Amino acid sequence: MKFKIIFWMFILTSFFSFSQIKHGLRDNEGRHIIPRGFVVNTNDHAGEVFFNSDDYARMIRMGANTQVIRLELGKLSNFPGGKLEPNYLKKLDTLVNLGQNSGIKTVFKMTVYGVDRFVWEEFWQNKKGEYKTYIEAWKVIWNRFSDDDSVLGYDVVNEPRKLTMDISYNNLTNKYLIPLYQKIIDESQKINSDKMILFQSIFMNKGEKIDNNQYAEITAPIKRKNIIFAPHIYQNDTNFIKRNMDRFDKESKMLNAPILIGEWGFPTFATTDTLVDGKLGQLKYREMYIKTAEVFDRMGVGSIKAWFLGNRTMQNFLPGGPSTWSIFSDETDAGTVERKYITDVISRPFPQTIAGDIQSFMFNFATRTLNLNIISDNSKGASTLFIGANRHYPDGFSVLIDDDIVMFHNPLKKVRLETYKAPKDFNSSDFIWDEYTQKLTILKWPKDKNKLNIKIVPGLRNFN
């Protein structure tokens, strides 16, 4: 199923027509999609990483509908030390198929790992045809997955750098980065113009920030279609989360591209797994992640968390000791022991696919309430809400639609949703709870072409 971009820069067009959600995607049926998921690595510092269907089952039970597979340039190109490896391509096929079988879309992201030597300063100068070699590596992927509708698109340059180059970030962006993006997009769209191209801004040198944001601002448009702005945010100061996202929002308007957060979530330290309080304690992390998630939800942006990995390796790249982006704490490549102080935030309830238009949504962590406002459109098919009842509603949950419908799920019973209150013409069989995927599917909204307020609240027959 292909996706189409929707990007709303809304002006109030009439008293009755408005929307708060400016970022999002549409599928072929025109349903509103909120992408969420994880970065899936093909290797870590200890070697290759392998996943199986159980890992993907775990992923969807955490709310994932999108994966970002991190490509290794050294296994796809002729850069020094690199070569095209057929077995690596088969591994990518497996990951895409595992995702597709689980209802997860795929984005590929190119990293410069796996080559003997990659110098950004030389790359930008392109004196040895580096751009052509880089694009040739992408063409391997573009051609291989051109007809695969489960592949959403390509994040074409991961965290581009300036390093020692004698140039401002703004000039590097305008003179080199944007023309490179245009060249890559044009080449990609010769193969399949429907695939989305994701792009990032320059990752500033260590210690350099603008308003506590380490990613340089993009100030000129790319002027291409089917593009998605995919900035990263690893903000640990809660005072700057909204300010950083507001800047990204301003850039997205200028770029005429919706935002999908390509990576997020400040890395956890080894000591965090053993501490509750303090600067590196779990309570601090939970607050940090919650405040970030609230900003995402208010803006309606999709988000991809790094990494869906175990804790096989840690790195000393931050003051405070060894740290990692991995969401699991066991010392394996694909982990199972969740860092629940962050995964419960990552895996919060949200609208995955809506037949109609999402006006706003927000999960309130204090009350465990998902508030969702939509304009329904049953002609576009079914809708899905990720509930995550196993972690957020072990006491059961109630589904409230406006003031006249109350349904509930009793975890003590192996039955479908029970109806407590509804109009006579209400069809309860349109609401299907799937314990395995932790999703609620709505085959048809009870009111079509209508504004609906949907709430998911804890407990049975709960009217709050």
N, C-alpha and C positions, 0 to 999 in steps of 0.2 A: 504494500500500500504506500503510495507516494505521499509526500508532504508538500504543501504549498505554504509560502510565508504569508502571514498576516502581520501587519505592523500599523497600529493606529496611533496617529498623532492627533488626538481628539480635540476638536473645538466643539463647543456646545451648539449643535446644529438646530435643535429645537427643544422646547421645554420637556418633551417626552423622550428624547433620544440622547443617551449619554453612555459612557463607559469609563471605568477606571483602569481596565487592563489594556496596556499599550503594547505588550510584547507577547508573542505567541506564534503558534503554527497551526495550520489547518491540514487535515488529511484529504484524501480524494473525495470523501463524502461531505466535506465542509465542516467537519466537527472540530471544535476547539481543543487543542492538545497542549498540555503542560509537560514538557520533557523533564524527567528526573532520573538520576542514575549515578553511575560510578565510572571512574577511569579504570580500565582493565589493562594491566601491563602484560607484555609478553615475556619480560624478564625483570629481575631485580639484581641487586649487587651480588647476590649469591649464585646467580645463574638463571636458567630458564624457569618460567612459571607456567603451570598447566592447570586447566580448569575442566570440570565435568558438569553433567546435568544437575547434580546436587548443588553445586555452587550457584548455578543460575536459578534454581528453585529458591535458594536462600536470597538471591538478589531480588527476585520479584516479590518475595514476602517482606522485603524491606522497601517496597514501593517503586522499584526501578522499572521504567519503560524505555530507557535509553542507556546504551553503553558507549563509552569513548575508548576505542582500542588504540593504545599508544604504539605507533610504528617505530621501528629501528631503521634509520637511514642506511646503516652499514649492511643490512640484509636485503636492501632493495636497489643499491646504487653502485656506481664505480668511483665514488670518492675514495681517497687513500685508505686501504685496508678493508674496503667494502666490496661486496659482490652480490648479485641476485641469487638468493637461495630458494630453490623450489620447495623444499620442505617447510620453509618459513611461510610461504604462500598457502600451503596446505593447512598450516596451523591457523592462519587467519581465516580460512574457509570454515574451519571447525568452530572458531569463536563466533563468527557471524551466524552459522547454523544453530549453535546453542542459543544464541540470542533470539533468532527468528522463531525457534520452537517454543520459546518462553514468552513470546509477544514483545520482545525487546528490539528496538531499532538500534542501528549501529552508526556511529561516526568514527572515522579514522583520523588520527592526529599524528603528524610527522614530527619526530624528534631527531636530533643529530647524534644520537647514541649509536655505538657500534662501528664508528669509523676511527681510523688511527689518528686522524688530524682534521679538525674542522675549525677554521679561524674566521670568525664573523667579519673582522676587518677586511680580510681578503675576499670573502664571499660577496660583500656589498660591491666591491670594485669590479667583480665579474671578469677579470682579465684572462682567466683560463676557461671561460665558458661554464662557470659554476652554476649559473641559473639553468642552463640547458640540462646539465647533469642532474640537478635537483628536480626539474620538471619531468625528466625521463623516469626518475624513480616514482614520481606520482603517477605517470602514465601507466605503469604496471598495475597499480591499484585501480585507477579509473577504468581501464579496459576490463579488468577482471570482474569488477562489480557493477559495471554499467547497467546491466539489466536486472540487478537484484534490488527489488523494491524495498527490502528491509534495510538497505544502506541509505541512510538519510543524506549524508554528505561528508565533507572533508575539512578538517581544521588544518590549514595548509602550512603554517609556520609557527612552531611552538616557541613562545617566549623569545622572540628575536632580540639580539643584544647589540649594544654600541661598543662596550668595553673601552679600548684605548683609542678608538677612532676620534680624530680631531674634528668634531662636528657636533652641533647641538642636536638634542633629541628631536626637536621640531624639524630641523633640516634633514636629518636622517630619515624621518618618517615621510616627509614630502618628496625628497629627491630620490630615495631608494626603495623604501618599504611599500608605499602605495603603488608606484609603477610595477614593482615585482608582483604585488597582489593582482593588479590588472592583467599582467601577462599570464599568471597562473590561472586566473579565472577564465580568460579567453581560451586558453589551451584545454582546460577541463570541459568547458561548455561545447567545444567542438565534438567531444565524445558523448556527453549527455548533459544537455542544458538544464535538465530538471533537478539535478543534484545541487544541494546547498553547499556554498563555500563559507566556511567559518574563518574568522580572522581575528588576530590579537594586535595589541599595541606593543611598543618597545618595552622590554623589561629593563628598568634602569639599573645602573651599577650599584653594588652593595653600599649601603649608607646614603644613597641619593634618593630623595623622595620629594614629591610635590603635594603639600597638604596631607602628609602621611600616606601617600599613595605611591607605590613603587613602580607603577605602570604609567608610562608617558602618555600624554593626551594626544589623540588624533584630532587634527584641526582642519583637515581637508577631506572632501568626499572621495569615495572610490569610484562612484558612477558606474556601477554594475548591478544587474539584477540577481535575484536568488542568493543574497548574501546575508550572513548572520554575524553580528558582533559578539565575540566570545571572550570577553575579558576574564582574567583571574582575580580573585580577591582572597588574600590571606591576612585579613585584618584582625589583630588581637586587641586593639584599643576600641572599645565599644563606642567611644565618642566620635569615631571617624567612619563607622560602617555606613551610615546613611549618607554622609557627605561624599564618600567614595562612590557609592551607588548613584547618587544624584549627578555626579560628574559623568559617569558612564551613560546615564540616561540622556544627558545633554549631547554627548557624542553620538549616541544612537539616532537621535533626531536629525543631526546634521548628516549622518551617514545614510539615513533612510533605511536602517537595518534594525531588526529586533534584537534584543539581548537574550543570549543563552549563556549563563555563567559557565565557562569551560572548566574551571577548577575552583574549589573553595574549601575553607576549613583550615584554620591555623594548625600546624603539626603538633602532635602530643609528645611529651617527653617521657622517657622511661620512668621517671619518678611520678608522673601523673597517675599511672596505674596503681600506685600505692598510697596516694595522698587524697584526702577529701578536701581539706581547707588549704589556703595559701595561694600565692601567685600562680603556682603551677598545679594547683589542686583541681579535682574533678568538678567541684561546684563552680569554680571560675570558668572552666571550659564549657560547662553546661550553659551558663549565663551568656557567654560569648557566642556560642552556636545558636542559642535561642534568639538573641537579638539580631543576628545575621539572618536567620530563617524568617523572622517577622518582616524584615525589610524586603526580602525576596518575595514573600507572599503578597505584601501590599502592592508591589510593583507588578506582580503576576509573571515574574521571570522564571524560566526553567533553570535548573542548576545540576552540575555534575560534581560529585565529591571524589577527591583522590584519597586513597586508592582502595580498590577492592582486593586487598592483600592481607596475608598474615604478617607476623612480626619477625620474619626471618633475618632481617637486617635493620640496623639503625645507623644514623649518620650524626656526626658532630659538626653541624653547620650553623648552629645557633648557640648563644650563651645559655647555659642551663643544663648542658649535658646532651647525651644521645637523644635523638628525637626521630619521629617518623610521621608520615601521612597515613599509614595503614589503619584501617578501621577495626582490624582484628588483632588480638594481643598474643595469640599462640605462635610459636616459632616454626611456622610452616609457610610454604609459598601461598597457598589459598587457605585462609584461616577460617575458624568457626567460632572462636571465643570473642564475642563482640566487646568493644569498648562502649558499653551501654550509655555512659555519660555523654557520648556524642551520637551514637547510632540511633538512640530513641528520638533525638532531634532531627537527624537526617531522615528518618523513616516516619515522619509525621503524616497524618491524614491530609489528602489533597485531591482535587478533581483531576484525574488523568486524562479523560476524554469526555467531552461534553457535546451532545447533539444540541447545538444552539450557540449562544454567546455567553462567555463568562464575564459578568460585570465586576465581581470582586470575590475574593476568598481569603480566609485567614484561619489558622489554627491557633486557638488560645491555649497555651500550655498550662496555665493556672487552673482553668476550668475544664480542660480536655474537651473543648468544643470546636468543631469545624463549622464555620459560617460560610455559606456559599450562596451567592446571588447570580442568577442566570436569566437569560431569555431563551425559553425552550424552542426547539424546532425538531419535531419528531420525524420530519421527512429525511433527516440526515442520519438516522439509525439509532443505535444504542449508545448509552453513556456508561462510563465506569468511574467509580470513586475508590481510591485506595483508602482503606480504613485502618489497617494495622491493629485489629482488635486484640490480637495476642499480646501486644505490648502496651497499647493505650486503653483498651476496654476489657480487661479480664473480668470485670463485673458486668459485662454486657453493654449494649449501646442501643439508643433509640434514634430513629430517623424521623425528623419533623419536617413537614413540608407545609409552608404557610401556617395557617391556624387550624386547618381541618383534617390533616393526616398525621397519625402517629403510628409508627411501626417499631418493632423492637426485636433484637436478637438476644436470646437467652443462652449463655454458654453452657448451661447445664443440660440443655436439650439438643439433640441432633435433628433439629427441624429447620425449615426455612423461616424467614422473618415472619413474626406474628403481627397481626393487625389489631391495634387497640382502638383506633378511631379513624373513620374515613367516610366519605360520601358513598351513597348507594352504588354509584356506577364505577367505583374504584376497583381496579383489578390488581390484587396483591401479587399475582404470579408474574407481573412485569418487573418485580424487584427480586433479584437472585443474589444471594450471599454465597460466596465461594470461600470456604474455610482454608483451602489449600493456598490460594493466591492472596487471601486477605482482601479481596476486592468485592465491592457491591456493584453489580451490573443492573442498569435500569433500561429495560427494553423499550419502554415508552413512558414519557412524562405524563402525569395525570392531567395536566393542562398544557395544551399546545399553543405556541406563539404567545406565550405569557411570561411575565416576570414572575419568577419563583424564588422564594427564600427557603433554602434547605439547611437544616442543622443536623449534625451528628453530635449527640451528647451522651455522657456515660449513664449507665443504669437502665432499668426496664420501665417502660411507660413514663419516661421522664419528660415533663412539659417545660423544663427550664430552657 
